Amino acid sequence: MRVLVVGAGGVGSAAVAIAARRGFFERMVVADYDVERARRAVEATGDPRFAAEQVDASSPEAVASLAWESGCTHVLNAVDPRFVMPIFDGAYSAGADYLDMAMSLSKPHPQAPYSQTGVKLGDEQFAKAPEWERAGRLALVGMGVEPGLSDVFARYAADHLFGRIDELGVRDGADLTVEGYEFAPSFSIWTTIEECLNPPVVFEEGRGWFTTPPFSEPEVFDFPEGIGPVECVNVEHEEVLLMPRWVEARRVTFKYGLGTEFIDVLKTLHKVGLDRTDKVRVGDAQVSPRDVVAACLPDPATLGDRMQGKTCAGVWVTGVDKHGNDRSTYLYHVVDNEWSMREYGHQCVVWQTAVNPVVALELMATGVWTGSGVLGPEAFDAEPFLKTLTAYGSPWGMREQ
C-alpha cells in the first residue's frame, strides 16, 4: 500500500505520527499547499517511508498528478470539507482508492431550510457511486471519529447488542480548557461554523431526513470518565446521513456538547455575517469573512501544550436487546489530552480524529475491509476495527444507561 495524505495540518500530521508506528504500508506521501508544513510532519517521524510534497487541494488535476507520479494506491483526504470533491475526483482519476473524514458540503433548502433538506452532506459523492463501483474501487467516506468511529459503533450495536434500535444518538462532549485564551476552539473553526450554523438534519423512520433550526432540542448528557454533564444540541453531521443507509433504526440524531459560550459566539458570528464564505471587498483585497475569523484564532494543532482535559465521542443506542428486553447503551471513545501529547505530541481532538482512518487503512491493506463504490464505515464489520483500535493503545468503552 502506498498512501497519499492530502493535508498536513493538525489531523494530517497526527495521522502521520500514528501511521509511523505501523508496518502495513510501503510508502506515505504527505502533501500540503504549504510544503514546509508537510516537511515538518515527515521529519518528525524520522522514517524513510515518508516523503513531503506540495499540492493544491482545490485542483483535482494536481491531486491526480501527484498520486499518479507517486504510485499511490490510496488517497487520504485530511483537509477541511470544502476540498472534498476535488480530492475525491482526483483520487478517482488517478486510479486510487479514497478515504475522507468529512463529506461533500450541503446546501440548505431554498424555501424551507429549517424543515426540509436541500443538498445533503455527501450527496455529490453518492451521486458518483456507480462510477466507483463499476471501476471496482472503494471510496470510504466519513472515516474520522465523528463521522467514522461513531458509525462503527452503530454497526457494532446493530450486529451484537440490539435486536431493534429505536434511536442512534451520536453524542460528542469534552471538558477541555485552553490556558491563556478566552476563546480557542480545539478543532477547525471553519468546519465548526459549517456544522453548527447549517440546519441540523434528523432522520426518522417513515419520514426520512428533515431539518430543524440550529441548536435545537437541547439536552444535558452525562459523559463518562469524569467529563460529566454537558449541554448538547442538534448539529448538522454526516452520521445522520450515513447510518440509515446501512443500519436499521427508527431515529438518528447528532448532538454536540458546545456549551453556552460557544453557541453565543457562533450566533454572533452569524448575526454580523462573519460566517460567510463568499468573498467581500476590503480595500483592494477580496477576502472570505470566515477565513478571516479562522486566521484570527490560534491554530488548533498548536494548542496541545496549553490544553487540559478529555474529549469523548460516542453513540447512545436505545431499543431492545437480542432477547427482547429494553436496552440503553452508550458506546464511546475517550482520549485524554495529557496522554496524546505525551505519547504522540498531538492534542487529543486531532489525534482522536486521525487514528481512525489509519486503522481503516490497515484493515484495507490486510484485506479485512474490502468493497467497491462509495461506502460508509457502517458497510463493514465493526469487530476487527474495534480490536485494532484497542491494539493501537486507545481502547473504547461501553456504558449501560
N, C-alpha and C positions, 0 to 999 in steps of 0.2 A: 504494500500500500504506500502510495506517495500522495501527500496531502498538501493542498494549497490553503493556507489560512489567510483570509482577506480581512485585515483589521488587526492592528497591534495596540489597541487601546487597553482599557482595564481588563475586559473579558478575554480578548485575544491573547494578551500577554500572560494572563493566568492560565489559559488553555495550553500555551507553550510550556509553561513551567510544570504543569501536571503531566503532559504527554512525555516530557523529557525523562520521567521515571519509568516509562513503559517501553516494552520492546516490540510492539505489534506492527510498527511502521518502518519503512526503509528510509523515507525522506520527508521532511516537512519544510515547505517554503512559506515564510512569514512575510506578507506583503502589506504595505500601507502607503497612503499618499505621501506621508512623511516617512521617508525611508530610514531616517535616523531612529525613529521610534521602533521600527521593525528591527533594526540592528541591535538596539538595546535589549529587546526581548530575546533575540538569538544569542547575543553574547553572554547574557545572564545564565544560559544553560551550560555553556562550555562543551556542547555536544556537537560533533561534526555532522550529525544527521540534519541539522537545521541550517537554513540559509535565508538571508534577508533580501527582499526585492521591493521595488517601487511599483505601485499600481493605482490607477484611477478607478475607484469602485463604482463610479457613475457610468462607466463605459463597458458595456458587455463585450465589445471587441477587445478592449485591453485585458479584461479578466480572462477571456477565452485564449488570447495570445499567450499570456503568461502561463496559464495552466497547460496549454499545449507544449510550449517550449520547455517547461519544467517536467514534462511527462507525468503530470499529476493525475491520479485516478479518482481523487475525491477533492471537492472544494467545500471548505467550512467557512460560512459567512459569519463574521464576528464584528460587523459594523451595525449601525442603527438602521431601523426598518425602511427608511426612505431609499436605501440602496438594495433592497431585496431583489427587485425584478432584474436590474442589470446583472447582478451576480448570478442569480438563478438562470437567466438566459445565457450568460457567458459560460457557465458550467456545462449547460446542455450543448452549446456549440462546440465546446472542447471535448465532448465525449466522456465527461466525468460525471460521477455521482455527486450528490449535493446534500449538505446539511445546513440548517439555519436555526436560530434561537428566537426569531420573531418573524412574522409573516407579512405578506404584502398589505399595504395600508388600506384602510376603509375610507368610505365617503358617506356622510350622513344622507338619509333620505331627504330630497329637496323640499318636500311639503310637510312631512310628519317625522322630523328627526328623533323625537322622544317617544315614539310608539312603533315606528316601522323601521326595518333595516334598509339601508341603501346598498352600496357596495360593501360587502363584509370583509373582515380580515381574512386574507388567504384566497379570496375569490379569483384573483388574477392567476395565482399559482394553480389552483384546482382546475381552472379552465384549460390549462395545458397538460393536465394529467394524461390524456390519451396519447399525446406525443411521447411522453416519458415511458409510458407502458409499452407502446409499440417498439420503442428503441431498446426495451429490456433494461432500462436504467432506473435508478432509485433517487428520488428527491425526498429526503427525510426532513419534514418541516416541523417547526416548533419544538426543537430538541435542546432547550436550555433547562432551566429549573422550573419556571412558570412562564410559558408552557414548557413541557418536557417531562421532568421528573413527576410533576403533578399528574400528567396524563398516564405515566407508567403506573402510578398509584391507583388510578381509576381502573386500569386494566387488571391489576392485581386483585383489587377488591371484587370486581365482577367475576373473576375466574376462581378465586379461592375463599372469599369471605361471605359473599351475598348471593342469595337466590333471587331477590328482587331489589332493585335500587330505586328509592324514591327521590333522592337528591344527591348529586355530586356537587359539593360546595367547596370550591377552592378557597382557602383562607391563608393569607400571607400577612405576617406581622413581625415586628422586631422591637428591641429595646435599645437600639443603638444611639449613642451620643457622639458628637464630634467636638473635641476640645478646641476652643479658640474661634469658633464660628457660631453666629446666631442662626444662620440657615445654610446648611450644606448637605444637599441630597447625596445619598450613598450610591446612587445609580444615575445613569444618563438623564439629565433634566429634559433633554429634547424628547426622549422616549416617554418619560413620566408624564409630561404635558400631553403628549399624544394619547396615552392610555386614559388619563384621568379626566380630560375635558371633552373627549368624544362621548357620544351617548353610549352608556353601558348596554351590553347585549345579554339577554337571558334566554334560555331555552326551556320550553315546556312541551311535554308530550301532547299531541293533538293541536297545539298552537304553533309549534315551530319556534323560530327565532324572532324576538321582538326587542325593542329598546325601551329605556327609561331615561329620565333626566339624570345628569351626573350626580354622583354622591347619594344615590337613592338607597332605601332600605337599610339604614344604619343599624348595626348590632354590635354588642360587645362580645368578643371571642376571647376565651382564656387560653393563651398559647403555652405550650409545655416548656419544661427545662428552665423554669424561673423567669421566663419573659413576662408572663402574666396577662391580665386583661388589656385588650386594645380595641378601640372602636374601629370597626371595619365598614366599608361602604362599597356598593356596586361600582365596578370599573370595567371598561371595555378590555377584554383579554381573549387570547386565542383559544384557551381551553374550552370556552363555551361554544366555539365554532368547531373544534376538533372532536371532543368527547362524544357527542351524539352520533357522529358518523360511524363509530366502531363499538361504542359501549351503550347498551340499552339502559336508559334512565328516564324517570318521569320529569326531572327538572335538573338543570345545570346552571350554576352561578359562579361568579368570581367576585370575591370581596377582598379589598386591600386595606390593611391597617395603616391609614395615612396619619391620623391624629388631627385635631382641630387646627393647629397652627399651619400644618402643611396644606390642608384644604383651604384655609383662608388665603394663603399665598397664591395658590393656583387660581382661586376665584378672582383675586386682584389682578393677576397677570391677564386673565381673560377679559376682565372689565375694561382694562386700558389697552387691549389689543396686542399685548406683548407675547401672546401665544401664537400669533400668526406666523405662517411660513412663507407667504408671498412677500416679495421684497418691497421696501419703501425707500424713497429718496431721502438721504441725509446729506445736505451739502451736495458734493459732487459724486457721492457714493450711493450704491444701491445695496441695502442690507436687509436680511430677514430678521424681524424682531425676535423670533425665538432663538436664532443663532446668537444674537446679542446677549440675551439672557444667559445662554449656555456659556458664552465667553466670559461673562462677569462672575460666574460662580466657579469655585475650585473644581479641578478635575477629580472625579470620584476615585480614580485609580491611585491618586496621591494622598488619600486621606487615611490610609490604614494605620499609620503610627499615631494618629490622633483619635482613632475610633475606639470605643469600648462597647461591649455588649454582644448580643447574639441575634441572628436572623433565622426565621423559620418559614418554610414553605410546606404546604400540605393540603390534603383533601379530606373534608368531613363528609363521610358517606353515611346515609341513613336509609333504612329499608328493613328487609327481613333476611335472616341468615339462610344457610343451605337447608336448615331443618324447619324453617317457617317461623322462627322466633324473631321478635323485634330486635334490631341491632343498630347501634350508632357508634361509629368508629372514626377516629382521626388518624390518618396515616401521614407521617411528617418527616422532615429532614431539617435538623438544626445545625448551624455552623457558628462556632464561637470565633469572634474576630481575633482574640489573642492566639488561638490555635492556628488559624490560617496564616496569620502574619509570622508566627514562629516557624511553622513548617514550610511555608511557600513564599513568604514575603508579599502576599497579596491579601487585600482586605476581603472580609467574609462574603459580601454580597456578590462581588465579581467572581470570587473563587467558586461559590455555590452555583452560579450560572455556568461557569466554564467547565466544571468537572463532568457534567452530563453529556455534552457532545463528544468529549474524549472517550467516555465509557462506551457510547454508541459506536464510535469509530472502531474501537477494539472489538466489539461484538460483530461488526460488519467485516472486519479484517479476518476474523476467525471463522466466518461463515455461520455464526449463531443467529444473526439477524440478516435475512435476505428478503428481497422483494423487488418489485418494479412499479413505476407510477409515482404519483405524489401521495405520500403516506404520512400519517402522524404517528407518534410513539405508541398510541393505543393499538395499532395494527400488528404489534409484535408481542412476543411472550415477555411478560414483565419479570418473571423469576430470575432469569440469568442476568438481567440488568441490575436488579437489586443486590444480587450476590456479588457482582463485580464492583458495584459502588462501595459495598462494605469492604471488599478487598483493597480498595483504594485508601482505606483508613477513615472512611466517613460513613458510619452506619446510619440507617434510617430507623424510625420508631413507629409505634402504633399504640394508641390510647383509646380505651373504651370510654365513651362519653356518658 
